[in-house]
Structure formats: structure tokens, C-alpha cells
Amino acid sequence: MDLARALGVESDNQTKLTEQIKQLTADFSRSCLISERRILSSLQRILDNWSVMPDVATLNWGHEVEEDVHISPFRNFMCPLTKEVMKEPVVVLESSQTYEKKAIEYWLAGAIEEWINRNVDVQVNTAVECLREQTLRVDCLEKVLDCIYRISEEHPSNRYKVRNAGVVLLIVKMLRSSSKIIGTILRTKILMALLNMAKDEESKKIKLEEGVTRLAIHSLIGSSEKEKEYAVKLLLECSNCVSIASEKGGLVLLSSMAENLENPALSNLAKEVLKKMEKLRKSFSN
């Protein structure tokens, strides 16, 4: 052992070697030099490891060895999370702590998921407060709608929280509002949020019950191409042929839009809605 040779101690004389290391540790503990502090840290690890070294003399090395006889592992071999010997150790750079890879990945995944869920809860509650205010503010509403869209898009498993908090119902009521602040930009954002929430079946039922088909058809006469686009997409996702056909002007607007070649994307969407309606009509007639 190089350390024993440097200290002038026999390598097999562990007691004497331990005393010398402890003396060195005491000397370096009073030092402020970084290099000596590092040496101190290394010496301390050596002592820590030796503190759990098995007593070899007490082991039975005969031919008949009991099954439960084993050499105890060093403390550094144990994962702080699983309390078991690590099979695939990884080091966290910030703390220099070693963990079992699967254990730390599982722990981090759980911690991140909990953080996301808490943030979603806060954002949904904030959205409800804003949407229930007597005096609606455009800047606040735009942030809320962007937030609801993002939650539904990035965390689909949390869509039920948006629905259960009553946000879907409040957004539909806002689209129905005749307030002058609900312009084409805000209506487009409302339609985007409702379209994303249509992937939740219970939310889809709420929207249909609240007359979202009529509101989407009304947006087909909007001045913004984006508003029209998301209105048609919402009709395609949520509505059936009966609800669309029963709305005054719905078929006329969709047919006119389907024939408008100036906007091919919008024309194709309108054609899809009409094809869906025709297919459903034939299935009912049969």
C-alpha cells in the first residue's frame, strides 16, 4: 500500500496505519489550503470505509461455510434511496452523491410529475378567478386562454381538472357574450382552447349542451381567417350533421366556404365537415 509506505508503517498493521491517518486528519483539519482540504476529504473517506470493514478473523473459512456468512458492503456501495447495494451507480454532479440509476430516475420522475400537477392546479384556479370577474380584461383573458390551451396540449392527463373546475363552461359562456371586448383575436383563442378540450369526451358533451355548434357557425362569418379555421375544426371535432343542419345558415356558409378556392386549407376543412354530414345522413337513412 503506497500510503502505508509513505507513512513508514507496515501495510498489514492496520491499527498503526489508522492512528497515523487520524493524526494526519487532525493536522489537515486546521488548514485553509484547498489542496490540503482535498487530502483531508480523501483521508476521511478511507477512515469511513475502514469503519465498516469486516472482521476477517471472525469468519469461518472451513469447508462447511454457512449460507448467511458474507462480507458486509462498504457504506459507499449503498444507495441512499433503496438502502441496497447499487448495481448501476450514477453520480449527481451538484451534490456528488451516488445513487442507483433506476431509483434516482424514478424519484426524479415522481418529483417532476408532482411539481407539474401542483402548477396545473394553481393555473386552473387562477383561470377560474379571472373568468368569473365581473369586469373582463382582454390581457387577462388572453393569458388564461393561452394557459388552458397549453395545459390541454402539454398535459392531456390533466384535462379533467380544467373540466371539473368549470373552465370549459365559463369559456363557452364567454364566446356567447356580446361584450365588445370579445373581438376576433379573443374569439380565435377561445375556439383554439375549446378545440383542444374537445379531446376530453365529457368536455365535448358540455360544449354541445351549451350550444357550441351555433357559436362556431356564427364565427364562420368572422373577419379573421384564423377564427374561421378554428370554427370549422371545432365543428368537425364536436358537432354532428343534425346539430349543424338545424342551425340557420350553417350549410350555406360551409358550402360557400368549400367552394372558395382562395383559401384551399379552409376549403378542404369545410369539405371534410360536409362529407362527414353526408356520411352520417346516409347511415341514418339506411
LOVEX-305057 format. One record per residue (C-alpha): residue number from 0; chain; x, y, z; residue in one letter. Coordinates in Angstrom, 2 decimals. Example, Ala and Ser with C-alpha at 12.3 -4.5 7.8 and 13.67 -1.06 7.14 Angstrom:
REM residues 2
0  A  12.30  -4.50  7.80  a
1  A  13.67  -1.06  7.14  s
This chain:
REM residues 286
0  A  0.00  0.00  0.00  m
1  A  1.54  3.34  -1.12  d
2  A  0.01  5.27  1.78  l
3  A  1.46  2.84  4.35  a
4  A  4.89  3.05  2.72  r
5  A  4.75  6.86  2.74  a
6  A  3.91  6.86  6.45  l
7  A  6.62  4.31  7.27  g
8  A  4.13  1.72  8.52  v
9  A  3.76  -1.94  7.62  e
10  A  0.82  -2.34  5.22  s
11  A  -0.64  -5.22  7.25  d
12  A  -0.54  -3.22  10.51  n
13  A  -3.97  -1.64  10.14  q
14  A  -4.13  -0.36  13.73  t
15  A  -0.89  1.62  13.43  k
16  A  -1.85  2.85  9.97  l
17  A  -5.24  4.05  11.25  t
18  A  -3.54  6.00  14.06  e
19  A  -1.21  7.70  11.56  q
20  A  -4.12  8.62  9.26  i
21  A  -6.08  10.06  12.18  k
22  A  -3.05  12.16  13.13  q
23  A  -2.78  13.46  9.55  l
24  A  -6.51  14.20  9.55  t
25  A  -6.17  16.24  12.73  a
26  A  -3.26  18.22  11.22  d
27  A  -5.03  18.96  7.92  f
28  A  -8.30  19.92  9.63  s
29  A  -6.67  23.18  10.74  r
30  A  -5.51  24.03  7.22  s
31  A  -7.26  26.52  4.91  c
32  A  -5.46  25.41  1.73  l
33  A  -7.74  23.82  -0.88  i
34  A  -5.20  21.12  -1.77  s
35  A  -4.83  20.06  1.87  e
36  A  -8.60  20.15  2.39  r
37  A  -8.94  17.73  -0.53  r
38  A  -6.37  15.42  1.06  i
39  A  -8.35  15.66  4.31  l
40  A  -11.51  14.60  2.46  s
41  A  -9.73  11.59  0.93  s
42  A  -8.32  10.52  4.30  l
43  A  -11.74  10.81  5.88  q
44  A  -13.24  8.54  3.21  r
45  A  -10.53  5.96  3.90  i
46  A  -11.38  6.00  7.60  l
47  A  -15.11  5.78  6.86  d
48  A  -14.60  2.74  4.65  n
49  A  -12.38  1.04  7.20  w
50  A  -15.01  1.64  9.87  s
51  A  -17.26  -0.87  8.13  v
52  A  -14.53  -3.34  7.09  m
53  A  -15.50  -6.87  8.08  p
54  A  -13.67  -8.62  10.85  d
55  A  -11.98  -11.25  8.71  v
56  A  -10.70  -13.11  11.74  a
57  A  -14.23  -13.93  12.87  t
58  A  -15.22  -15.55  9.57  l
59  A  -15.25  -19.34  9.27  n
60  A  -13.05  -20.27  6.32  w
61  A  -13.58  -24.02  6.71  g
62  A  -15.11  -26.20  4.07  h
63  A  -18.55  -26.04  5.68  e
64  A  -19.47  -22.36  5.31  v
65  A  -22.88  -21.24  6.50  e
66  A  -25.11  -19.70  3.83  e
67  A  -25.69  -16.44  5.74  d
68  A  -21.97  -15.69  6.15  v
69  A  -20.95  -12.80  3.89  h
70  A  -18.67  -9.78  3.75  i
71  A  -20.57  -6.62  4.63  s
72  A  -20.53  -3.97  1.87  p
73  A  -18.93  -0.56  2.28  f
74  A  -21.36  2.24  3.09  r
75  A  -20.47  3.94  -0.19  n
76  A  -21.84  0.90  -2.04  f
77  A  -25.35  1.51  -0.66  m
78  A  -27.94  3.63  -2.48  c
79  A  -29.49  6.23  -0.12  p
80  A  -32.91  5.66  -1.73  l
81  A  -33.13  1.86  -1.94  t
82  A  -30.80  1.10  1.01  k
83  A  -29.36  -1.69  -1.14  e
84  A  -26.03  -2.29  -2.88  v
85  A  -26.02  -0.38  -6.17  m
86  A  -25.88  -2.33  -9.42  k
87  A  -25.72  0.68  -11.75  e
88  A  -24.40  3.64  -9.72  p
89  A  -24.63  7.19  -11.06  v
90  A  -23.33  10.40  -9.51  v
91  A  -25.40  13.58  -9.16  v
92  A  -22.92  16.30  -10.09  l
93  A  -24.27  19.06  -7.84  e
94  A  -24.10  17.01  -4.65  s
95  A  -21.51  14.37  -5.70  s
96  A  -23.91  11.83  -4.16  q
97  A  -24.11  8.38  -5.75  t
98  A  -27.46  6.65  -6.38  y
99  A  -28.83  3.57  -8.08  e
100  A  -29.68  4.77  -11.61  k
101  A  -33.23  3.39  -11.78  k
102  A  -34.01  4.62  -8.26  a
103  A  -32.93  8.23  -8.86  i
104  A  -34.68  8.29  -12.26  e
105  A  -37.90  7.02  -10.66  y
106  A  -37.61  9.54  -7.82  w
107  A  -36.93  12.44  -10.19  l
108  A  -39.84  11.44  -12.46  a
109  A  -42.18  11.39  -9.46  g
110  A  -40.91  14.73  -8.16  a
111  A  -41.31  16.37  -11.58  i
112  A  -44.82  14.96  -12.02  e
113  A  -45.84  16.27  -8.60  e
114  A  -44.43  19.71  -9.46  w
115  A  -46.35  19.75  -12.77  i
116  A  -49.63  18.75  -11.08  n
117  A  -49.26  21.47  -8.45  r
118  A  -48.59  24.07  -11.13  n
119  A  -51.62  22.93  -13.14  v
120  A  -53.81  23.24  -10.02  d
121  A  -52.60  26.81  -9.44  v
122  A  -53.09  27.78  -13.10  q
123  A  -56.60  26.30  -13.27  v
124  A  -57.67  28.08  -10.07  n
125  A  -56.25  31.37  -11.40  t
126  A  -58.15  30.85  -14.68  a
127  A  -61.44  30.34  -12.83  v
128  A  -60.92  33.52  -10.79  e
129  A  -60.19  35.56  -13.93  c
130  A  -63.13  34.17  -15.93  l
131  A  -65.55  34.88  -13.07  r
132  A  -64.57  38.52  -12.70  e
133  A  -67.38  40.98  -13.31  q
134  A  -65.16  43.24  -15.38  t
135  A  -63.37  41.20  -18.04  l
136  A  -59.89  42.34  -19.08  r
137  A  -58.55  41.40  -22.51  v
138  A  -54.94  40.91  -21.37  d
139  A  -56.05  38.65  -18.51  c
140  A  -58.40  36.63  -20.74  l
141  A  -55.73  36.08  -23.39  e
142  A  -53.28  34.76  -20.79  k
143  A  -55.95  32.46  -19.33  v
144  A  -56.90  31.05  -22.74  l
145  A  -53.25  30.50  -23.67  d
146  A  -52.73  28.75  -20.33  c
147  A  -55.76  26.44  -20.79  i
148  A  -54.63  25.60  -24.32  y
149  A  -51.12  24.80  -23.07  r
150  A  -52.37  22.60  -20.21  i
151  A  -54.59  20.62  -22.57  s
152  A  -51.84  20.30  -25.18  e
153  A  -48.85  19.50  -22.95  e
154  A  -50.56  17.68  -20.07  h
155  A  -53.60  15.86  -21.53  p
156  A  -53.98  13.76  -18.37  s
157  A  -54.91  16.98  -16.54  n
158  A  -57.78  17.96  -18.88  r
159  A  -60.26  16.62  -16.35  y
160  A  -59.06  19.27  -13.86  k
161  A  -59.93  22.01  -16.35  v
162  A  -63.36  20.47  -16.92  r
163  A  -64.14  19.78  -13.25  n
164  A  -63.20  23.35  -12.29  a
165  A  -65.92  24.62  -14.65  g
166  A  -63.46  26.32  -17.01  v
167  A  -64.99  24.81  -20.18  v
168  A  -68.45  26.11  -19.28  l
169  A  -67.05  29.57  -18.47  l
170  A  -65.18  29.72  -21.80  i
171  A  -68.31  28.78  -23.79  v
172  A  -70.27  31.48  -21.95  k
173  A  -67.54  33.98  -22.82  m
174  A  -67.82  33.04  -26.51  l
175  A  -71.58  33.60  -26.24  r
176  A  -71.01  37.02  -24.67  s
177  A  -71.95  40.10  -26.68  s
178  A  -69.29  42.16  -24.91  s
179  A  -67.41  44.48  -27.24  k
180  A  -64.06  43.34  -25.83  i
181  A  -64.62  39.86  -27.30  i
182  A  -63.06  40.63  -30.68  g
183  A  -61.86  38.27  -33.39  t
184  A  -58.46  37.65  -31.73  i
185  A  -60.07  36.66  -28.45  l
186  A  -62.71  34.53  -30.20  r
187  A  -59.94  32.71  -32.07  t
188  A  -58.17  31.91  -28.81  k
189  A  -61.47  30.73  -27.30  i
190  A  -62.07  28.40  -30.26  l
191  A  -58.49  27.07  -30.01  m
192  A  -58.93  26.26  -26.31  a
193  A  -62.33  24.62  -26.88  l
194  A  -60.95  22.59  -29.78  l
195  A  -58.13  21.21  -27.64  n
196  A  -60.52  20.41  -24.80  m
197  A  -62.74  18.53  -27.29  a
198  A  -60.33  15.62  -26.88  k
199  A  -61.93  15.13  -23.46  d
200  A  -65.28  13.39  -24.06  e
201  A  -67.01  14.90  -21.02  e
202  A  -65.91  18.39  -22.08  s
203  A  -67.30  17.71  -25.56  k
204  A  -70.71  16.88  -24.07  k
205  A  -70.70  20.09  -22.04  i
206  A  -69.93  22.16  -25.14  k
207  A  -72.68  20.57  -27.21  l
208  A  -75.20  21.08  -24.41  e
209  A  -74.18  24.74  -24.19  e
210  A  -74.75  25.28  -27.94  g
211  A  -71.16  25.41  -29.16  v
212  A  -72.33  24.39  -32.67  t
213  A  -74.33  27.60  -33.06  r
214  A  -71.44  29.68  -31.72  l
215  A  -68.93  28.04  -34.08  a
216  A  -71.21  28.63  -37.09  i
217  A  -71.53  32.27  -36.06  h
218  A  -67.71  32.53  -36.19  s
219  A  -67.77  31.38  -39.85  l
220  A  -68.77  34.93  -40.78  i
221  A  -65.88  36.42  -38.79  g
222  A  -63.33  38.73  -40.35  s
223  A  -60.33  36.59  -39.39  s
224  A  -59.29  33.56  -41.42  e
225  A  -57.87  32.01  -38.24  k
226  A  -61.20  32.39  -36.47  e
227  A  -62.97  30.69  -39.38  k
228  A  -60.36  27.91  -39.47  e
229  A  -60.75  27.00  -35.80  y
230  A  -64.53  27.34  -36.02  a
231  A  -64.63  24.74  -38.83  v
232  A  -62.20  22.48  -36.94  k
233  A  -64.43  22.69  -33.87  l
234  A  -67.47  21.75  -35.97  l
235  A  -65.55  18.83  -37.42  l
236  A  -64.48  17.63  -33.97  e
237  A  -67.58  18.24  -31.87  c
238  A  -70.73  18.52  -33.93  s
239  A  -72.91  16.06  -35.83  n
240  A  -74.89  16.54  -39.03  c
241  A  -78.17  17.06  -37.17  v
242  A  -76.88  19.87  -34.97  s
243  A  -75.17  21.66  -37.90  i
244  A  -78.12  21.26  -40.29  a
245  A  -80.52  22.55  -37.66  s
246  A  -78.60  25.80  -37.30  e
247  A  -79.79  28.52  -39.64  k
248  A  -77.26  29.30  -42.36  g
249  A  -74.85  26.55  -41.32  g
250  A  -74.99  24.51  -44.53  l
251  A  -74.94  27.61  -46.73  v
252  A  -71.84  29.01  -45.03  l
253  A  -69.99  25.69  -45.16  l
254  A  -70.90  25.11  -48.82  s
255  A  -69.76  28.61  -49.76  s
256  A  -66.52  28.12  -47.87  m
257  A  -65.91  24.73  -49.54  a
258  A  -66.18  26.35  -52.98  e
259  A  -63.84  29.21  -52.12  n
260  A  -60.52  28.28  -53.74  l
261  A  -58.75  31.41  -52.49  e
262  A  -58.13  29.62  -49.19  n
263  A  -57.51  25.93  -50.04  p
264  A  -56.86  24.88  -46.43  a
265  A  -60.15  26.35  -45.21  l
266  A  -61.97  24.99  -48.27  s
267  A  -60.71  21.46  -47.56  n
268  A  -61.79  21.67  -43.91  l
269  A  -65.29  22.76  -44.94  a
270  A  -65.45  19.87  -47.42  k
271  A  -64.49  17.44  -44.65  e
272  A  -67.37  18.68  -42.49  v
273  A  -69.82  18.34  -45.39  l
274  A  -68.56  14.82  -46.20  k
275  A  -68.97  13.83  -42.56  k
276  A  -72.51  15.19  -42.58  m
277  A  -73.35  13.31  -45.79  e
278  A  -71.90  10.07  -44.44  k
279  A  -73.90  10.35  -41.23  l
280  A  -77.06  11.25  -43.18  r
281  A  -76.73  8.10  -45.31  k
282  A  -76.13  5.91  -42.27  s
283  A  -79.29  7.28  -40.64  f
284  A  -81.37  6.78  -43.80  s
285  A  -80.25  3.15  -44.05  n
